[in-house]
Amino acid sequence: QVLPAATVTEAITILVRRAERSPVSSIGQIEPRDPDFVGRTGLFAFVEDWLASHRGEYLVFVDDMGRGKTAFMRELVYRRRAVRGAGRICHFAPPENDPTATARELVISIYSRLRRRYAAGEPADWRNDSEEVKLTKLLHKLSNRILNDQPRPETIFIDAADQVRSEPGKLLLLGALPKLPPGFNGIISTRQNLAWLSR
């Protein structure tokens, strides 16, 4: 593969950026920004205030189907990208009939994207761990680094959490997805079905 780079450092930077744009699965995809999006001014302001004052927490938006949760989450991600120093990692859950819409694939996607974004290798003694354990270890490993390098934590966005299939008897939040360390926040949208959140 020939890269338009003058140095090895530039080539590595290009490869990392390409990897960040390439989703691990359809779970990581995000649709183009809607140029006609309007409204929700108060809600955007609320999220900005929340992100400025919270670390290591999840914010969950609950509403009925067809009320604009996905459109709001997509616009929120694009707005966050435009804020200098605002960390972001975005993962959008696909429709229910997509075979990749599983908690395991979501965890793998977040883990892989974080590793690429921060050029974080996987220690040899992690290789026999479950995906959930690996993600937990990586989040804690990166947390202090993130807080030292940027003014705000990374934000993990998950849309339509109720459509992500978990193993029977296992929760998505604080099950497959761990408790967050201070270097991260999570913003999640869901329909009224909260089986993924509580038994």
C-alpha positions in Angstrom: 0.0 0.0 0.0 1.4 3.4 -1.1 0.6 6.3 1.3 0.9 10.0 0.5 3.4 10.6 3.3 6.9 12.0 3.4 7.9 10.3 6.7 7.0 7.2 8.7 5.3 9.4 11.3 3.0 10.9 8.7 2.2 7.4 7.3 1.3 6.2 10.8 -1.0 9.2 11.3 -2.7 8.5 8.0 -3.3 4.9 8.8 -4.7 5.7 12.2 -7.1 8.3 10.8 -8.3 5.8 8.1 -8.8 3.2 10.8 -10.9 5.6 12.8 -13.2 6.3 9.8 -13.6 2.5 9.0 -16.2 0.9 11.2 -15.5 -2.5 12.8 -19.1 -3.5 12.0 -22.3 -1.7 11.1 -22.6 -1.0 14.8 -20.0 1.7 14.4 -21.5 3.4 11.4 -23.1 6.9 11.6 -25.2 8.4 8.9 -24.4 11.7 7.2 -25.4 14.9 9.0 -28.9 16.1 8.3 -28.5 19.7 7.0 -32.2 20.4 7.8 -32.0 19.5 11.5 -33.5 22.2 13.7 -34.7 22.6 17.3 -33.8 20.8 20.5 -31.8 23.9 21.6 -32.6 23.4 25.3 -31.7 19.7 25.1 -28.3 20.4 23.5 -27.6 23.0 26.2 -28.5 20.5 28.9 -26.1 17.9 27.4 -23.3 20.5 27.2 -23.8 21.4 30.9 -24.0 17.7 31.8 -20.7 16.9 30.0 -19.0 19.8 31.6 -19.9 18.7 35.1 -19.8 14.9 35.0 -17.1 12.3 34.7 -17.4 8.5 34.7 -21.1 8.5 34.2 -23.9 7.5 31.8 -26.7 9.8 30.6 -29.7 7.9 29.2 -32.4 9.4 27.1 -35.7 7.5 27.1 -38.6 8.2 24.7 -41.0 6.4 22.4 -40.2 5.2 18.9 -40.3 7.9 16.2 -39.7 10.9 18.6 -36.4 11.9 17.0 -33.9 10.2 19.4 -31.6 9.0 16.6 -31.7 12.3 14.7 -30.8 14.1 18.0 -28.0 11.7 18.8 -26.5 12.0 15.3 -26.6 15.8 15.4 -25.1 15.7 18.9 -22.2 13.7 17.7 -21.5 16.0 14.8 -21.7 19.0 17.1 -19.3 17.4 19.5 -16.8 16.8 16.7 -16.7 20.6 16.1 -15.8 21.4 19.7 -12.0 21.6 20.1 -10.8 19.4 22.9 -14.1 17.6 23.3 -13.3 13.9 23.3 -15.7 11.6 21.3 -16.1 8.1 20.3 -19.4 7.3 18.6 -21.1 3.9 18.1 -24.6 3.7 16.7 -26.6 0.5 17.2 -28.0 -0.9 14.0 -31.6 -2.0 13.4 -32.9 -5.1 15.1 -32.6 -7.3 12.1 -28.8 -6.6 11.7 -26.9 -9.7 12.9 -24.1 -7.5 14.3 -26.5 -5.9 16.8 -25.2 -7.8 19.8 -23.7 -6.6 23.0 -20.6 -8.6 22.3 -20.1 -6.8 18.9 -20.8 -3.5 20.5 -18.1 -4.1 23.2 -15.6 -5.3 20.5 -16.3 -2.2 18.4 -15.7 0.2 21.3 -12.6 -1.7 22.4 -11.1 -1.8 18.9 -11.8 1.9 18.2 -10.3 3.0 21.5 -7.2 0.9 20.8 -6.8 2.5 17.3 -7.5 6.0 18.5 -4.9 5.8 21.2 -2.5 3.4 19.6 -2.9 1.1 22.6 -1.4 -2.3 22.3 -3.1 -5.3 24.0 -0.9 -6.7 26.8 -0.2 -10.4 26.5 -1.8 -11.2 29.8 -5.2 -9.8 28.5 -5.5 -12.3 25.6 -7.5 -14.9 27.5 -9.9 -12.3 29.1 -13.5 -11.9 27.9 -14.3 -8.9 25.7 -16.0 -7.2 28.6 -13.0 -7.6 30.9 -10.6 -6.3 28.1 -12.8 -3.2 27.6 -12.9 -2.5 31.4 -9.1 -2.8 31.6 -8.6 -0.6 28.6 -10.9 2.1 29.8 -9.0 2.3 33.1 -5.7 2.2 31.3 -6.6 5.2 29.1 -8.5 7.2 31.7 -5.7 9.2 33.2 -4.0 9.7 29.9 -7.2 11.2 28.5 -7.6 13.6 31.4 -4.0 14.7 31.1 -4.2 15.3 27.4 -7.6 16.9 26.9 -9.9 19.1 28.9 -12.9 16.8 28.8 -13.5 13.0 29.0 -14.1 10.9 25.9 -17.8 10.5 25.3 -19.2 7.1 24.1 -22.5 7.5 22.2 -24.8 4.5 21.9 -28.1 4.9 20.0 -31.1 2.5 20.4 -29.6 0.5 23.2 -32.8 -1.4 23.5 -32.1 -2.9 20.1 -28.8 -4.4 21.1 -29.2 -8.1 21.9 -27.6 -9.3 25.1 -27.2 -12.8 26.4 -30.1 -14.1 28.4 -30.1 -12.8 31.9 -27.2 -10.4 31.2 -27.6 -6.6 31.2 -26.1 -4.3 28.6 -25.4 -1.4 30.9 -23.1 -2.4 33.9 -23.1 -5.9 32.4 -21.5 -6.0 28.9 -20.8 -2.2 29.2 -18.8 -1.5 32.4 -18.9 1.2 35.0 -16.9 4.1 33.5 -13.7 5.6 34.9 -13.4 9.4 35.1 -11.8 9.7 31.6 -15.1 8.7 30.0 -18.8 9.6 29.8 -21.5 7.7 28.0 -24.6 9.0 26.3 -27.3 6.4 25.4 -30.7 6.6 23.8 -33.4 4.0 24.1 -37.1 3.3 23.7 -39.3 2.7 26.7 -38.1 -1.0 26.8 -35.5 -0.9 29.5 -34.9 -4.6 29.8 -31.3 -3.9 28.9 -30.9 -1.6 31.9 -32.6 -3.5 34.7 -34.1 -6.9 35.3 
